[in-house]
Amino acid sequence: MINKVQDNHDRAIRSEVRNTASDSASIAFKPPKAQLEYHFKLRDFSASGLGFLVKKDSDLLKFISTGDVLFIKYYKENVSAEPLHLKVQIQHISAPFSGKPENHLIAGLYFLEKIEN
């Protein structure tokens, strides 16, 4: 009985609607002070939410950190489609729970708002 009550309570606390990424969804962004635009496949890390994988030795990690707000281009299906322009916040940069893929970190994203062109 206690587990059922706790489960209902946990579901009630989660107020935001959780979106998932299609298999071909991706994001592109140019961090402040970076010279290059970076492009990543958007992944659904289930309990951790949406984010992208970045190699531990990537120069990108010199330009981003937890709490940063970025303006990204979000491609729902493929890069040839017109992207949505969104404002996101980096929620965390952490090792994958399973430890795989090796030598990678997960950059978890929180989607703040759509930016009108």
C-alpha positions in Angstrom: 0.0 0.0 0.0 2.8 2.4 0.9 4.5 1.9 -2.5 1.3 2.6 -4.4 0.7 5.8 -2.4 4.3 7.0 -3.0 4.1 6.2 -6.7 0.9 8.3 -7.1 2.6 11.1 -5.1 5.7 11.1 -7.4 3.5 11.3 -10.5 1.6 14.2 -9.1 4.8 16.2 -8.3 6.0 16.1 -11.9 4.3 19.1 -13.4 6.0 19.5 -16.7 5.1 17.5 -19.8 8.0 15.3 -20.9 8.7 15.4 -24.6 10.7 12.7 -26.4 13.0 13.2 -29.4 12.6 11.4 -32.7 15.4 9.2 -33.9 16.7 11.8 -36.3 16.2 14.9 -34.1 19.3 17.1 -33.7 20.4 20.4 -32.4 23.0 23.0 -33.6 24.4 25.9 -31.6 27.4 28.2 -31.3 28.4 28.8 -27.7 29.5 32.3 -26.7 33.3 32.8 -27.4 33.4 29.7 -29.6 34.4 30.0 -33.2 32.6 26.9 -34.4 29.0 25.9 -34.5 28.4 22.4 -32.9 25.8 19.9 -34.2 24.7 17.0 -32.1 22.1 14.2 -32.3 19.4 14.9 -29.7 18.9 11.9 -27.5 16.2 10.8 -25.0 18.0 9.7 -21.9 14.7 8.6 -20.2 14.8 9.6 -16.6 17.5 12.2 -17.3 15.6 13.8 -20.1 16.7 15.1 -23.4 20.3 15.9 -24.1 23.4 15.1 -26.2 26.6 13.2 -25.9 29.9 15.0 -26.0 33.4 13.5 -25.8 35.2 14.1 -22.6 38.1 15.7 -24.5 35.9 17.9 -26.7 36.8 21.6 -26.9 33.1 22.3 -26.5 33.5 21.7 -22.8 35.7 24.8 -22.6 32.7 26.9 -23.7 29.7 25.4 -21.8 28.8 24.6 -18.2 25.9 23.7 -16.1 23.4 26.5 -15.9 24.3 28.2 -19.2 21.5 29.4 -21.4 22.0 28.7 -25.1 20.1 29.6 -28.2 19.8 26.5 -30.4 18.5 25.4 -33.8 16.3 22.3 -33.2 15.8 20.0 -36.2 12.9 17.7 -35.5 13.4 15.3 -38.3 16.5 16.1 -40.5 18.9 18.9 -41.1 17.3 19.8 -44.4 14.1 20.8 -42.7 13.6 24.4 -41.3 14.7 24.3 -37.7 12.9 25.7 -34.7 14.9 28.3 -32.7 14.8 27.6 -29.0 16.2 28.8 -25.8 17.6 26.0 -23.6 19.4 25.7 -20.3 22.1 23.1 -19.6 20.8 21.2 -16.6 23.8 19.0 -16.0 27.0 17.7 -17.7 27.6 14.3 -16.2 28.9 10.8 -16.9 26.3 8.3 -18.4 24.7 6.2 -15.7 25.8 3.0 -17.3 29.3 4.3 -18.1 28.7 3.7 -21.8 29.6 5.0 -24.2 33.1 5.3 -22.7 34.9 8.7 -22.7 31.6 10.6 -23.2 29.5 12.9 -21.0 25.8 13.7 -21.2 24.8 17.3 -21.5 21.2 17.4 -20.2 18.9 20.2 -21.6 15.9 22.0 -20.2 13.8 23.6 -22.9 12.9 27.1 -21.9 11.1 28.7 -24.8 10.6 29.0 -28.5 12.2 32.0 -30.1 10.2 33.7 -32.9 12.3 34.7 -36.0 
